[in-house]
Amino acid sequence: MIEINALHKYFGKFQALSDVNLFLEKGHCYALIGPNGSGKTTLIKSILSLVIPSSGKIQIDGKVWGNNPEYRKMIGYMPQNPRFPDSMTIGQIFSMMKDVRGEYVADEELIRSYHIDQMSHKKLGTLSGGTKQKVNAALAFLFTPQILILDEPTAGLDPVSAEILKEKIQQERRRGKLILITSHILSDLDDLISDLVFMQEGKIMVQCSLDWIKQETQQHVLTKAIASWMKNQNVDR
């Protein structure tokens, strides 16, 4: 569904991505992890065409889209720090997004689960961080995308709300969606992901299944498996 070949990105003399090659398939949930500054955000923004790579190729659904924005209709993006206009209400932001999108099949499950429809009159600038994150999540899933890119999705959510979102992610994976998650809370990923992509210094250090790394390290908890693998590979944290 997403194929990345020989991707490089320079910001001046700084190389943010170095020969990145990835193949991400439908029906899989990938954890994209690595230390700060490893290139995760640049990679995600490259997939979304928010950053233009210096060289290399990104194919989505078998096609190189270039500057054609149509492919973004396949993607639901949940940024880590959404920037909502403070003066708009929740209802207005959803109406605006629906108008921009045009035709779509709505998925309003999270709107109902988080009771967002009952808060439509509230201005976004008055919302708590957790409520903004609920709105952020509901918008990512709203247009029934085939690809979900979720950046720190449970950050700021209370345990009940985080569990609702995790159940939704699991449900969408069972429906055959491609899901890419970045998170520093590795314990949140254990029940969600099928595969792991570890980055460091702009490079892909390993892409593997969750089962493989657990078997390789003889660790059954994700955090311990990753720590054990990093130690064996002499990878800096």
C-alpha angles and dihedrals in degrees: 000000000000118000121180121189128189094333117185129176128185128187099196105305093339114100109213096173125030121192095322114189121179139157114197119188137204116260092033130107112210127198111212105201140162141121122298110286093025094123101259096127093044090052093050092047089049090055089050092046090240086121122038112221119233090227141343135067136273119195121190118192089351096306137099102226101184110180093346104119094199093093090065088074086073092056132076110197125196108187121204094237110026116198109217122178104256094217095055123089124232089251092052094051091051092046091049093050091048091050092050092048098051115191116022145138107249124227105194098163094115091045088059096039092052093039089234091150088065091056099048092119095057119104115239092231091063096052126108119242091255093052091048088053090053090052089047091053094046091052092051092056098034100095097047095246123195091218125046122194110188120184112199090331099181096044110126095008122125115239095263094048091045090053091051090053093046091052089051091052091050090049093052092049089054087053089060100258123151109237127189117188131184117195141153089203096082093175087067091059101054096088095035112049133073097183142030132218115188120194132191130172092352095307134107105243096181140353113191145137120272089240091054097053092045091050092044092052097032088231121129098193116076097225092051093044092053093045091050093048092048091051092050091048093044089236115168116237 
